[in-house]
Amino acid sequence: MSTSPDPGALPPKALDTTAEHPWPVRVLSTKIAEYVNRMAPVWVEGQIVQLNKHNSSATAYLTLRDTDVDMSLNVTMLKRLLASVAAPVAEGAHVVVHAKPNFWIKKGTLSLRAQDIRAIGVGELLARIEHLKKILAAEGLFDAERKHPLPFLPARIGLICGRDAKAKHDVLVNARARWEHVRFEIREVAVQGPNCVPEVSAAVAELDAREDVEVIIIARGGGSVEDLLPFSNESLVRAVGAATTPVVSAIGHETDTPLLDLIADYRASTPTAAAKRVVPDVAAELSRIVDARKQMRRCLAQRLEKESAHLTNVRARPVLADPTSIITPRLEGLQRARRDARQAIRHALAQAQADLHTARASLRALSPQSTLNRGYAVLRTSSGQVVRDAGAVEVGQELHARVASGALRLDVAAIEETTSGQVAVAAEPADSSLAPADSH
């Protein structure tokens, strides 16, 4: 016979909990503590942001922060173990900790119980920075094509610097010495330590979003390699690379080269150099303007003098001294050409007239009218055929005779043979012997 579950019993598993049968907080805390206690010790890397070893207990308390994001864990460690570390650690140090996770049931907090702690040496940090540098360079974040040009005379300059830091003083004093009306939008942030990366990144994003800020200067004085590590942080470097406003890096001294120098649009060796690069020297610019105006005046005077001399030389040329000198020879040549043309035309006309007279005389000499004028006549039959042979006509046949003036109608009276053996036609006028001249 089955038994019903005890209504007061707690669900054995988390999946069995319901709104009607939940776990009390103590049960969940106990379950979490049991799970965490089963975890093996782990090596954890981070930066010490707080260290309390001067207390009455035997335990030292540390806060270990992630170097890239704003996340931290509390760490406890026996003072005697901390004192036995070969290289002492302090706040701001990058360390690796061998610790076992521990969940405190009463407060519901997770902490680490450290058994060993080791500082990361400068060489290791520099090696990591070099590795990150290669990765970012392979992505093209340091390419010159991504750089933004700096404005010549920015209306407002964004300045990110430490609180009351000397770098801030250097930038402001040198900038205002070059141009007293320069305007700044200043953001004072932590420039070292665990808060440096988030505060500088937030300041860059804020100033980049302002339309009146035309350039951003990130300035910090010199320091140790550990102090300047935040400016080689990947999160900060990418935040600067994403800005659309030109960024000037002025971190440390000439020999300091954090990755921020490579991602920035311009790298200044010092905060003073950044101010001189961003803000033009008004006195120097005015001097350049004066020099440029003098140079332009000299150039214009030289050009005018050169053009005046050239004009004088041109006016001195014979063609300009006596403009008709170039026209007269050509006018004389034109007149000669006109005379020659007229003479040639007259000669051609005379020759043509003579040829015409000759042709006319020849035409008249060969004209049938000339033959008729000498007393000859042209005989035609009634059909219009010219009579060339007397044997071609018959006695009594009517003929038409064409004379020099007019025409005759004749009847053949006889055909006679001449002494030369030729045949002659004797004709007498017809009734109308004289007829008007026709077209034949």
C-alpha angles and dihedrals in degrees: 000000000000122000124219117240118266106261090213095053118106120237109263095219136038091242090058095059119107137175088265095045108034129161119253116238091253091057093050091046090050092049091050091047091051091050094046092047089058090059117104122236113277137199111240128188125209148116124278107236097167130026123181113179098140101086137108096256128081091243129089118210123216135178112214115200130194110247095221107037134032098260130119144175132207116242129194124197135171111257092229091057091047091049091052093062110117095222112040115233128216139177112302093027120133109232144165116225129200103212144150118233114245128189117207106215099199095056099023093233131141121223140162126245103211123212097174137016129190130185117231108237125234091249092057091048092050090048090053091049090051090051091050090047091057092049094050092044090053088055089055095242092134096048118128091230090068094055118109118221116246117244117249096227111009117207092215131009124210113219122194112188145135123287108279088342125166089238089063090051092049093052096046097044095047094043094051091044088060095041120006095199096058114130127214136197102204127199115186111204141156108285096189138024131043096315095053099086098048095041096047091044091051092048091051091051092047096049092042089057092056114093095205094057107088100175136017125214119199106197133182134155125239125291145148124302090258092052092053096045094099089064089061093049113127094225093053093044092053091047090056091045090055093055117107093200115085111261126207118201116211103167123154124322135322093281096048112096113174118174088258088073090060098047095043120094091236131016118213119194092221139005088257091055089050091055091049092049097048100039117054119224103251093201091051092046092050089049089051090051091052090048091047092051090050090049091050091050091051091048092049092047091050091047093049091047091049093048091046091053090047091051091050091052091049093050090050093060115109093241091060096038089055109013091185090063091080093043101045098065091047091047091052090048090050092051091049090049090051092050092047090048093050092047091049091049092048091048091049091049093049091049090048091049091050090049089049092052091049092048090048092051091048090048092050092047091052095040117114086225090066090054091050090048089059090060103270123132134204116227121207132178121237088265090058099254116144113242109232099154125047089212090064092070134061134220111273093022115138116240134183119222122203113205133177091276117022134338138271134215111217138181118217106245099176143347113228133188115230126221090259089060094257124130120244128199119224112201137175129204118270122229091283098035098168116058130175117268111269132197094269 
